[in-house]
């Protein structure tokens, strides 16, 4: 394709994605994985599927009034609904690319079978956070999540991998993380330890996974506290620092799942 054809096709993909209801879309060429070499090579998309040329990252918003009730069935239902929505949107976009003559598939939003798997081996099959970072959707914060200008870390992600050569989007310059430490201070399991010379904290992934396994048994999985308290994002300006009152959050935690708020 000519440069103009590539630009037109990229716009067409964006239109398709936005029609599906996603909030953000970005494009990364697979060379960025080897260029930055920040994760093990076995997780590079081109080392999983040799024909990979572009990773398309899709993001949808997590609504502050729901995640602020965590741990609760309210946030759990949002999380589950968002997962289904993401997988379907990614499937439809991959299907569109196949109809256009390209190889494409989506990598499921979680990339692990069950939280019990992560308790033993806390590594998913693919990092949507890294893909979204390379696709210019945001930067990585202290709590290992993707921070976006619009929603801070309150997004869910999925990736579409294709052999279509699409012009990559520029990565964000500068860091969105303000190093306030709210994620570290509020983590129920104290899983984060700040590191000198690095924005990203050291994380005890086993401890985090064990807590999530506990919450799943109580039907109020996942945790999400570190993303709920993060002040980064335009959504915090829209909803306010705390969009649900303490009484409202307590109410949601007390009904619909096991364990009352006093036991959290």
N, C-alpha and C positions, 0 to 999 in steps of 0.2 A: 504494500500500500504506500501511496505517497504520503508526505507529511500532512497534507490537508485531509486526505482520506482517514488517516490515523486520528486526527483531531476530531473529525466528524463522528467517527465510530466511538471514540471515547465519550463524546457528548451523548450519543445514543445509549450507551451503557448506563451513564448517569441518569438519564431520563427513565430508563427501565427500573433502575434501583429505587429512585425516588417515588415512582408510581407504586412500588411495593410497600412503601411506608417507612423505609429506613431514614434515620436522621442524618447520617454522615456516610460518605463513601470516599475511599482513597485508593490509589494505585501504587504498587511498589514493584520494581523489576527485581528478579531473583538475585541479581548480582549484589544487591545491598546486603544480603546475608553474609556472603564471603567478604565483602568490603569491610564491614564492621566487625565480623568474627566475634560476636558477643555471646553466642551460644554454641553448644556442641554441633559439629558438622552433620551428625545424623538427623538433626531437626531442620536442616535446610530444605526448603521445598524441592529444589532441583536434585537433591540427593534421595528424595522419596519418589518423585516422578521426574525422570530425566528430561521430559519434554516441557517441564514448567518454564514459563517465561515471565509471567506476571501474576502477582497475588493481589486480588481485589479485597479490600477490607471494608466491612459493613458494620455500622454501629447504630444501636437504638438506645434511647434514653431510659433510665430508671427513675421513676418519679420520687422526689424527695419525701412527700408525705407518707409514702409506703415503706421506703427503706428505713426511715427514721423510727418505725415501730419494731425493728428487728431486735431480738428474735421473735417472730410471730408468724401466724399462718397468713397474715395479710401480705407481708413481704415474700413469704414462701410462694404464694400464689402468683405474685408479680413475677418472681424469678422464673417459675415454671412456664408461665404464659409467654414471657419474653424469649425463653429458649425455643419454644415451639415456633414462635413467630420468626425468629432468626433463621432457624433451619429451613423453614418453608421459603422465606425470602431468598436465601442463598441457593436453594434448589431451583427456584424459578429463574434466578439470574443465570445460573449455570446452564439451565435448559435453553435459555435465550441464546447464550453463546454457542451452544452446540447447534442450534438451528441456523446460526450465522456461519457455520462451517468450521468452528474451532473446537478443540478439545477443552473441556472444562468440567470441573466437579467442585463440590463444596466440602470443606472440612468442618465437621460438626462443631457446634459452639463450645462444648466442654472438652471433647477429645479424651474422655475417660469413661469407663462403664459405670462406676459407682464410687461414692466417697470412700468406701471400704478399701478400694484399690489404692487410693492415695495415702491412706494410713500406713500401708506397707511400703509403697514406692511413690512418693509425691512428685511425679512427673507426668504431665499429660503428653499426648502424642505430637502435639503441635502448639506453638505459642501464638495465639491471636493477638496478644499484647505486643509482641515483637513485630508481628505483621502490620498492625495498625500504626505502630511507631514509625516503621519504615515507609508506610504509605502516607505519612504526613498528617494523621488524624490527631496526634497529640504527643506528649512526652511521658516518660515513665517516672512516677513519683516515689516517695520514700517507702510506701507500702507495696511496691512492686506492681501497682495497677497503672493502666493508661489514664493520664489526665488530659481532658479535652478543654478547650476554652469555653465551650458552651455548657458542659455538664460536669466538669471536673472528672472524678473517677466513676461517676454514676452512669455508666454505659455498660451494655453487653455487646460482645463482639462475635463475628463469624467471618470466615475467609472463603473466597472463591479462587481456585487455582486454575490457570488457563495457559494454553500455548500461544494465545494471541499476544503479539508484541505491542503493548500499549505504553505510551509515554508516561513515565512515572511522575507522581506529584512531588513537589519539593517537601522535604522534611521540615518540621518546625524549627526555627532558630531560637535559642534561649530555652530556659526551663520554666515550666508552668508551676512546678512544686515550689512553694515558698518556705519550705523547711520549718514549718510551725510546730511539727511534732505531734499534732493532734491524733494522728493515726497510731503513733507509738504509745501515747499516754492512755488512749481509750481502748486499746486492744484487750479483750477479756482474758486472753491467754498470755499476754505480754510476750508475744512471739517475735517482736521486732527489736533489734538492737542497732541504733545509729552507728554509722561507720565514718571515721575521719576521712576526708578527701572524697567522699561519695555521697550523692543525694540519696541513692537507694540504700535502705537499711539491710542489715543481715536479717534473715528470716528463718525461724525454726518452722519449716514446712510440716514436719511431723506433728508438732504441737497444734498447729492450725488445723490440720486434717482431722486429728482426733476430736477436736471440739466440734467440727462440722459433723462428724459421725454421730456424736452425742445429740446434736440438734436435730439431725435427721430422724433419730429414734423418737424424738419428741414432737415430730411433725411441724417443726418451725425452722427448717434448714433453708438457706445457709445463714451465716453470720452477717457479714456486710457492715459491721460497725465502723471499720476503718474508712470505708467509702462514704458512709452516712455523715461522719463528722468532718470530713475534709471541706475546708472553706473555699476551695478553688471552684470556679465555674459560674457562668451567668445565671444558672438556675437558682443559685443561692440568693442572688439579688432579686429574682422574680418571686421566690417563695419565702424568703427570709432565712435568717440563720437557722432557726428551728421552725419548721412549718407545721409541726404537730406539738400540742402542749404535752407536758409530762404526764398529765392525767389521761390524755388521749392515747399516748403510747402505752401506758400501763394497761388501759382498757383492752387494747388490741393484743397485748401479750397474755392477758388473763383468760382469753376466750379462744376456742377453736383449736387449741393445741395442748399438749401435755405440759405440766409444770407452770405454776403461777409465777408472777413477776418476782415475788420475794425469794424464789428459788434460783434465779438466774445469777 
